[in-house]
């Protein structure tokens, strides 16, 4: 009987150690995966900045960062926006935006706006949309994002700022409406946010107190 109890204790101890080691491996893997995802997003953002507002406008755009706390843009934590500054004046701004209503979850975006509030460009920094359908939001797959360039909203309740299936001006994809709708709506929210915070966003980074 004593030997049996000893065997049970040893077995329980072994199982406990295995569980602890397994939990540790899972935790380390999760942290590494999270870091990798964040690194990939940062790389995508750095590349996208100058695709939206070219270096010919401001070759130090990546340095002109302003803190951005904007749950209205789907941001769950503080991020940065980037200002294109020419002769001390902000000519354009790029803001991170998250569309929470993609077909397969969040779609991370950078939305660039000119000083007048028109769209300078839009780029996708992260998504899990369906290959061959929703992934047409990637510039490498289609030029659909170029439809935003130069567009502006007529007030904050512009019904034409929607995909054509919803009575708007933007094409949806064949067989996929949810993804383009999410991007259109998120870009519209970026314009609305810009209008509501224009004075702050158009103040050059060097003039922001505490920066």
N, C-alpha and C positions, 0 to 999 in steps of 0.2 A: 504493500500500500504506500509506504514511504517513497519507494522508488517511483511509483506511478505519479504521486504528487510532485516529486522532483522533476519528472519528465514534463508534466503539465506546466510547471513554473518556467522551465527552460524554453518550452515551446511558446509560452505567452511572452516571455522576455524577447525571444527571437522575433516574434510577430510585431512586438512594440518597437523594437529597433528598426525593423524593416519599414514600418509605417512612418517613423520619424525621418529616416533617410529618404523615403519616397516623397514625403511632403517637402523636404528640403530641396530635392531635385526639381520638383514641380515649381516651387517658388522661384528658384534660380532661373529656370527656363522661362517662366512668365516675365520676370524682370528683364531678361535678355531679349525676349521677343518684343516687349514694350519699348525698350531702348532702340531696337532695330527699326521698329515702325516709326518712332519719332524721328530717327535719323533719316529715314527715307523721305518723310514728309518735309523735313528741313531742306534736304537736297532738292526736292521737287519745287519748293518755294523759291529757293535761290535761283534756280534755272528759270522759273516762270516770271520772276520780277521783270527781267529785261526783255522778255517776250511781250509783256503787256506795255511797258513804257521803256523804249529802247535807250541804250546808253547815250545816244546822240542828244537826248533830252537832259539826262542827269546821270553821269557815269559813277556817281557815288550814292545812287538811290539806296543801295543795300545798307548804307551807313545811316541814312536819315530815318531812323525809327522813332516812333512815338508810341507810348503805352496805350493799349486799347482794352478796355473792359466793357464788353458789349454782349450781354445775353440775348439782346434783340437779333444779333447776327448768328445765334446758335452757338456762341462760344461759352464753354463751361468754365473757363479760366482766363486770366489776363493773357493777352497776346500782344503783338506789335502790329502797327500799320506802318507803311513806308511812304515817305513824301518825296516827290520829284521836285527839287528846288532849283530854280533858275533866277539868278540875280536877286536872291533874297525873297523870292515869291514862290509859293507852292503852286506848281502848274498841274499837278495831278497827285492822286493818292491811291494806294493799293491796300485793301483791307482783307484779312482772312474772314471767310464766311463758311458756316457749316449748314448744308441742307439736310435736315433730319429725316426727310421723307422720300429718300431714294428708294428704288425697288428693293434693294438689298441692304438698306441701312444708310448711314451717314455718307454724305458726299462732301469732301473738303474742297473748298474753292479759294482762289484769290480773285477779287473783283477790283479792277482798276477803273477809277473815275477821273475825268478831266475836271478842271476847275469849275466849269459850268454845269457839272453834274451829269454830263453825258458819259457813256461807257467807253473807256479806252481799251478795255480787253478783259477777258475772263479766262482763267486757266483752272484745271482740276489738279489738285494735289494728292487726293486719295479717294478711292471708291472701291466698291465690291459689286458693281453692276454686272449684268449678264454679258459674257463675251458674245460678240456678234450682234448684240442688240443695244443694251444700255451703254456699252463701252464706247459708243460713237461720240461720247462727250470728250474723248481724248483727241487732241489735235492730230496724233499719228493715225487715227482711224477715220476721221472725217473733219471737214472744215466747219462743222455746225456752229462752234463757238464764235466764229467770225461774224455770225449774224447779229451779235450784240454790239459790235464796234460802231460807235457813232449814235447809238440809240439812246433815247432819253424818255423819261416818264412825264406825262402830262398830268401833274398833280399826283398825290399819293394814292388816289383811287382810280388810276388809269386802267379801265377794263381791257384795253388792248394789250396790256403787259401780261400776256398769257400765251399758251400754245394755241394754235389754230383750232384744235379740237374743242377748246374752251372759249372760242370766239376771239382769240387774240391774234397777234401778228407773227408769232414765232412758229416755225415748223416743228412738228414732233417727228419721231423716227417711225419708220414702217414697223409695226408690230411692237412698238414700245413708246408709251406716252408718259408713264410715271417718272422716268428718269429726266427727260427734258423739262417736264413740268416742274420738278423739284429744283432744277438749276435756274429756270426762269424766275420762279418765285423767290429763290434765295438772292438772285441778282437784284430783283426789285426791292427786297428788304435792305440791301446794301445802299441803294439809291435813297431810300427813305431815311435811313440812318444818317447818311451824309447830309441830307437837307436839314435834319434836326440838329446836327452837331457841326455844321459847316464852319462856324467861327473857330472852333477848337481845332478841327482837322486841317484848316487852311492856315493855321499859325505855324510858321517854320519851326522845326524841331529845336533849333538853338534858342528860340524864344520861350520854350516851355519851361516854366519854373521847375527847378529841381532836376532838370536833365543835364 
